[in-house]
Amino acid sequence: MEKKEKKIERIIAKSFKGELDSKEQIFLDQWISLSQENKKKFGIYEKLWKRSGELLLSNTIDVEASLLKTKKRIPDFRFKRRNSFVNLRVAAALILAMGLGFLFNYLLGANDLIDGTSGTVYQEVRASYGTRTKLLLADGTNVWLNSGSTLKFPIDFDNAEERVVELNGEGYFDVTKNESKPFIVNTSGLDVKVYGTSFNVSAYEEYDSMEVALVEGKVSLVQGAKGSRKEYMVLNPNDVVECNISEKRLSRISDSKMSKYTAWKEGKIVFYGDPIDKVVSRLEKWYNVDIEISDKALENYRFTATFNDESLEQVLKLLSLSSPMEYKIVASKKMKDDSFSRRRIILSTKK
């Protein structure tokens, strides 16, 4: 006998296609009228159906076919990448960006993506380590996510006074201009408020700093909720601001070499007079490794280099050839739960 949950999924899908018979229509009407929760679910399904053009049932998912169909509908959605990113998780990003990721989770009972107070439906996209992902938000804003980064955002901004998204990691934003509805990027440090501009934000929660590099337009660094928000600094093009979160300290420089902050979109790692801690944090996220600086003398050196599709071993070798640095790679270990630890890199000065 067909389970009730699966039956209602099938009937909802058929209702959007106009294929219900009289008995199924009565069953659906009764189910909707049973509770406000059921009514809310149906409204969410209907909104996602209109946005995606296709409802995928949790027990009848043909992922590959669905992705091909979705990509044809949004030909500009795929991110152009280099060969080293053969494992780019375009599939996950495509599903989530069209609202289907929420639908999968909701049909399977994962309701945490719904804000029960406002009824806002949120989606979350993650760029796996070693990958980059591009997505298109409902207002036309383009976002690129770097390795190990996550973006949480509503499926639309129709009933919101502000376009608010949450970033953990590094993202490049090309925001659609809307002076009456500012765009806010929430991070673990300060928030970035914009109206229409292009900028890069690096704000991984595990680090005690965040960095904002403004390519064009104007942004401000703010904190607090709407109505009581405090503005700390306004940025102009080529401004780069670093925020030390624990010390609550901001430092600003003007840097005409914006490619240093945005080249990761094209698969490049660029260092230009960077200290070892900046080199380490970028390599850790790019290659999903842990890096230990065992010799403080390395903090006195600055590194300038551009890498394009090189492996971690190649990057470390090239850096060691052009500096007094040497390295040791500690292989991954199998854990008790059968998972593997991350590789560990130990940096020191040459003896």
Disulfide bonds with the S-S distance in Angstrom:
none
